[in-house]
């Protein structure tokens, strides 16, 4: 739905379905109920997630026409897509495979270009569209030496530029502005503001400017402008909160170099202070154990007495170091409902969402806002309610923060 500060939706990766028919069935089942609750009299935007198989099936003319007709009949539109998970995302072990294939693979390039073609065909006239994607690769796949990491970054960057070339051609031929939104996350090859900007300024721009100059016979400034238009940041609030980054500081750094935010993913992580009292600490750890499950990665980043950070690839590694007396706080990558602040004795990073939305309300820095709580199926039972009600509550809570 369109608000005074941008288009708001939720990501359909909360719904299962790796084929188009299965996922479309989920959309038909849930979207009308959510729209009725939060946007009964106005068009409702959809944040669409398509697995590779579903994208191939939706690209068939008869399927795409049927979906476009359904959108019109239900007063809905698609303005953003989640192109991060390529393969199975529900009822299977995802873990680090959420990054596969990474940006060194031509399969990732083909999938992403296909998603953009689909988005362009569904995007309302005059609106921009964005697709969020993997932060190049997974750090632990390429951490044996600096040379290997640099090789992965170089290959990934060149493949991203193939997508940028495609998006520039669409725009120059009179099509919509489309942007690829890189989504840093813990243990991604790009996991925080510093790594994103270092890659952008010292690899993407230096490689991309001559690449686009050669392709389009344009000057350096125009080429740089194309890159900044078509490669933006996906600000996943959960991920940046896990890195203990302050939203205002992140945006200030981006603005200093003219880099843009393509989408805010409105999401909350789990957190807790780690007391020195042994019994209280055991209580905290026991509470985190309720969120251990076999499907998704739940990276933990701990803060120490000295202010440093300790990274654990998943909850089990954090549990093995639970007695570390230097640790004062845990934050875990588990997307929990954004409308709850407490999960006694744990809490969430909801305050970061409030801070980001306050900045957006004060001076909008993106046109796309998307609630993302894909972990609904694996949430502990006490946190679950009817899915439509839960999604609606999240969107209504965000609208309250925006005074809308």
C-alpha positions, 0 to 999 in steps of 0.5 A: 500500500502507498503511505506518505513515506513510501510503499509498504508491504510484507515479503511473501517468503513467509508463505511456502511454495517453490513452484508457481502454482503452489506459491500462487495458491498461497497468495490467493489464500492470504493476500485478500484477507491481509488487504481487507485488514490493512488496506481495504479501500486502496491498492495493496502492494505485494513483496513477491518472492519467487524460487527459481522454479517458480520464476521459470513457470511464471515467465510462461505467458499464460501464467503471467497473464493470469497473475496480472489479471488476478492483481487487477481483480484484487486491486494489488500490485507488485513493486518489490521482489526478494531474489535472495533465496534461489531454491527451496526455502520451506520444509527443507534444510536451508542454512548456508545454502540460502546463498547458493548459487552465489554471485559467481554463478551464471545461474544467479545472473540468469535468475536475477535478470528473469526476476527483473523482466517479470517485475517490469511486466507487473510494475505499475506505470511510473513506479520504480522496482527493486529486487533484494539479493545475496551479499555476493556469497557466504564468507565461510565458502571463501575464507581459506585465503585472501586471494580466494576471497578477492577472486570471488569478489571480482567474479561476483562483481563482474556478474552483477555488472551484467545485470546492471547492463541489462537494467540500463538498457531497460531504462534507456529504452523507456522502461522503468527504473529498476534497482538491484538491492544488495542485502548485507547479513552476518557472515555474508561476504558483505555483512555490514556498512563498512564491507558494503561500502568498501566493495562498492567504492573500491570494486564495483565503481572502479570495475563498473564505470569503464564497463558501462562506458564501453557498452554505452559510449558515455562519460565517467560521471554518467556511468557512475550515476547509472551504477548508483541508480541500479545498485542500491542497499537493502537495509534489513533492520534485523541484520544491521541491528545484529551488527550493532550499527546505528541507523543514523550513522549508516545513512550518513555514511551512504549519503556522503558518497551518494549511495542509495537505499533501495528497500527497508526490510522491516525485521527484528532480531532476538537479543538479551543481556548476558548477566554475570550471575550463573543461574540468570545466564543459564535462564537466558541461554535456555530461552535462546534454545527455544529458537534453535531449529534445523531450517535456517541459520541463526547467527549470533553476534556477541558484544564483549566487555571491551566493546568487541564483537564475537561472531558465531555461525549459528546458535549451537556455536554460541551455546558452546561458548555460553560461559564466556565471562567477557560476553555482555550481550547476545543478538541472534538472527531469528526474525521475530514478529515486529510488533512484540518487544519482549520474549521474556526473558529475551527481547527484540531489536524493535527499537532499531525498527522504530529508529529507522522508521523515524528517520524515514518519516523525517526525511524519506530515503527509500520508496520501498518498505517491506516487513519480513518475518519468514520464520513464521513456520519455525516460531515457538508455538506460543508466538504463533497465531493465525498467519493472516492476523500476524501479518496484519498486526505487523503491518498495522504496527508499522503504520502506527510508527509512521503515524499513518 
